[in-house]
Amino acid sequence: METQSNDIEIIKTQVVSSYQVISLNINGITHEESMIFPNGEANCMNWILGHLIYIRNFFLNVLGEESVWDIEKFSFYNRGEIALDHKDELISFEDLQSYLKQSQDKLEAKLNTLDSFKPEMIKDISTLSLHEIYHSGQLGYLRRILGKPGAIK
């Protein structure tokens, strides 16, 4: 069997690490807490997690996999949407955690089947990885704003 290229190994490590950071930062957060908008208007934890999953679906699609949810049905989690305008549509935090796990399982499984990325995929994949890192850090700050202890030690 051919070994995977370094770019696959880098992305696999980032996907696993991002998931661990996200999981630690959302651990113990209730749905009610996830719906708190800092300063009355900054994105709540629910929207940020939903947005992460929304964009993870594009990550899956770039890799040739199906999304874990219907993009149209969950479009209020898309980039550019104002979370506060959609507060009555945001789904339960528990359901989001389930979708996150599904996306993780699919991403890891798909990455384990690939030997290399097509050159035209590299820009999208690196941008999508950066996106995960950016928002997983936001979840850490939101956790602290909610009065929880920092999760990354």
Secondary structure, 3 states (H helix, E strand, C coil): CCCCCHHHHHHHHHHHHHHHHHHHHHCCCCHHHHCCCHHHCCCCHHHHHHHHHHHHHHHHHHCCCCCCCCCCCCHHHCCCCCHHHHCCCCCCHHHHHHHHHHHHHHHHHHHCCCCCCCHHHHHHHHHHHHHHHHHHHHHHHHHHHCCCCCCCC
